[in-house]
Amino acid sequence: MNTIRKFAGIIWLALGAYAGYFSITSIGLPKFTSGLAGNQSDMVFGIIMLFILTPLIVGSLVTFGYYALTGEYNRED
Protein backbone atom coordinates (compact mmCIF):
# COMPACT_ATOMS: atom_id res chain seq x y z
CA MET A 1 0.00 0.00 0.00
CA ASN A 2 2.88 2.38 0.68
CA THR A 3 4.11 1.83 -2.87
CA ILE A 4 0.72 2.87 -4.17
CA ARG A 5 0.89 6.02 -2.05
CA LYS A 6 4.31 6.90 -3.46
CA PHE A 7 3.03 6.35 -6.99
CA ALA A 8 0.02 8.54 -6.18
CA GLY A 9 2.46 11.22 -4.98
CA ILE A 10 4.11 11.26 -8.39
CA ILE A 11 0.69 11.53 -10.02
CA TRP A 12 -0.31 14.44 -7.74
CA LEU A 13 2.93 16.27 -8.52
CA ALA A 14 2.35 15.81 -12.24
CA LEU A 15 -1.26 16.96 -11.87
CA GLY A 16 -0.06 20.06 -10.02
CA ALA A 17 2.34 20.93 -12.81
CA TYR A 18 -0.28 20.32 -15.48
CA ALA A 19 -2.95 22.27 -13.59
CA GLY A 20 -0.61 25.24 -13.28
CA TYR A 21 0.28 25.17 -16.95
CA PHE A 22 -3.33 24.73 -18.05
CA SER A 23 -4.81 27.38 -15.78
CA ILE A 24 -2.23 29.96 -16.79
CA THR A 25 -2.09 29.35 -20.54
CA SER A 26 -5.68 28.30 -21.30
CA ILE A 27 -7.78 30.15 -18.75
CA GLY A 28 -5.96 32.94 -16.91
CA LEU A 29 -3.94 34.76 -19.56
CA PRO A 30 -6.57 34.64 -22.34
CA LYS A 31 -9.21 36.07 -20.00
CA PHE A 32 -6.78 38.69 -18.71
CA THR A 33 -5.76 39.81 -22.20
CA SER A 34 -9.37 39.96 -23.40
CA GLY A 35 -10.03 42.11 -20.34
CA LEU A 36 -7.30 44.48 -21.48
CA ALA A 37 -9.10 44.74 -24.81
CA GLY A 38 -12.19 46.10 -23.12
CA ASN A 39 -14.22 43.35 -21.45
CA GLN A 40 -14.04 44.25 -17.75
CA SER A 41 -15.61 41.04 -16.38
CA ASP A 42 -13.05 38.92 -18.22
CA MET A 43 -10.23 40.92 -16.64
CA VAL A 44 -11.62 40.36 -13.14
CA PHE A 45 -11.96 36.63 -13.75
CA GLY A 46 -8.44 36.50 -15.22
CA ILE A 47 -6.96 38.26 -12.18
CA ILE A 48 -8.81 35.94 -9.79
CA MET A 49 -7.69 32.90 -11.76
CA LEU A 50 -4.06 33.96 -12.09
CA PHE A 51 -3.36 35.33 -8.63
CA ILE A 52 -5.77 33.52 -6.31
CA LEU A 53 -7.02 30.20 -7.68
CA THR A 54 -3.93 28.97 -9.54
CA PRO A 55 -1.56 29.23 -6.54
CA LEU A 56 -4.14 27.54 -4.29
CA ILE A 57 -4.75 24.67 -6.69
CA VAL A 58 -1.11 24.09 -7.60
CA GLY A 59 0.12 24.55 -4.05
CA SER A 60 -2.29 22.02 -2.61
CA LEU A 61 -1.62 19.40 -5.29
CA VAL A 62 2.15 19.78 -5.01
CA THR A 63 2.08 19.70 -1.21
CA PHE A 64 -0.02 16.55 -1.15
CA GLY A 65 2.23 14.91 -3.74
CA TYR A 66 5.38 15.85 -1.81
CA TYR A 67 4.02 14.43 1.42
CA ALA A 68 2.95 11.24 -0.33
CA LEU A 69 6.40 10.84 -1.87
CA THR A 70 8.29 11.46 1.36
CA GLY A 71 6.21 8.92 3.26
CA GLU A 72 4.19 11.18 5.55
CA TYR A 73 1.08 9.06 4.90
CA ASN A 74 2.74 5.68 5.45
CA ARG A 75 1.05 3.42 7.95
CA GLU A 76 3.08 1.40 10.34
CA ASP A 77 1.05 -1.76 10.90
C-alpha positions as semicolon CSV with decimal commas, in nm:
position;residue;x (nm);y (nm);z (nm)
1;M;0,000;0,000;0,000
2;N;0,288;0,238;0,068
3;T;0,411;0,183;-0,287
4;I;0,072;0,287;-0,417
5;R;0,089;0,602;-0,205
6;K;0,431;0,690;-0,346
7;F;0,303;0,635;-0,699
8;A;0,002;0,854;-0,618
9;G;0,246;1,122;-0,498
10;I;0,411;1,126;-0,839
11;I;0,069;1,153;-1,002
12;W;-0,031;1,444;-0,774
13;L;0,293;1,627;-0,852
14;A;0,235;1,581;-1,224
15;L;-0,126;1,696;-1,187
16;G;-0,006;2,006;-1,002
17;A;0,234;2,093;-1,281
18;Y;-0,028;2,032;-1,548
19;A;-0,295;2,227;-1,359
20;G;-0,061;2,524;-1,328
21;Y;0,028;2,517;-1,695
22;F;-0,333;2,473;-1,805
23;S;-0,481;2,738;-1,578
24;I;-0,223;2,996;-1,679
25;T;-0,209;2,935;-2,054
26;S;-0,568;2,830;-2,130
27;I;-0,778;3,015;-1,875
28;G;-0,596;3,294;-1,691
29;L;-0,394;3,476;-1,956
30;P;-0,657;3,464;-2,234
31;K;-0,921;3,607;-2,000
32;F;-0,678;3,869;-1,871
33;T;-0,576;3,981;-2,220
34;S;-0,937;3,996;-2,340
35;G;-1,003;4,211;-2,034
36;L;-0,730;4,448;-2,148
37;A;-0,910;4,474;-2,481
38;G;-1,219;4,610;-2,312
39;N;-1,422;4,335;-2,145
40;Q;-1,404;4,425;-1,775
41;S;-1,561;4,104;-1,638
42;D;-1,305;3,892;-1,822
43;M;-1,023;4,092;-1,664
44;V;-1,162;4,036;-1,314
45;F;-1,196;3,663;-1,375
46;G;-0,844;3,650;-1,522
47;I;-0,696;3,826;-1,218
48;I;-0,881;3,594;-0,979
49;M;-0,769;3,290;-1,176
50;L;-0,406;3,396;-1,209
51;F;-0,336;3,533;-0,863
52;I;-0,577;3,352;-0,631
53;L;-0,702;3,020;-0,768
54;T;-0,393;2,897;-0,954
55;P;-0,156;2,923;-0,654
56;L;-0,414;2,754;-0,429
57;I;-0,475;2,467;-0,669
58;V;-0,111;2,409;-0,760
59;G;0,012;2,455;-0,405
60;S;-0,229;2,202;-0,261
61;L;-0,162;1,940;-0,529
62;V;0,215;1,978;-0,501
63;T;0,208;1,970;-0,121
64;F;-0,002;1,655;-0,115
65;G;0,223;1,491;-0,374
66;Y;0,538;1,585;-0,181
67;Y;0,402;1,443;0,142
68;A;0,295;1,124;-0,033
69;L;0,640;1,084;-0,187
70;T;0,829;1,146;0,136
71;G;0,621;0,892;0,326
72;E;0,419;1,118;0,555
73;Y;0,108;0,906;0,490
74;N;0,274;0,568;0,545
75;R;0,105;0,342;0,795
76;E;0,308;0,140;1,034
77;D;0,105;-0,176;1,090
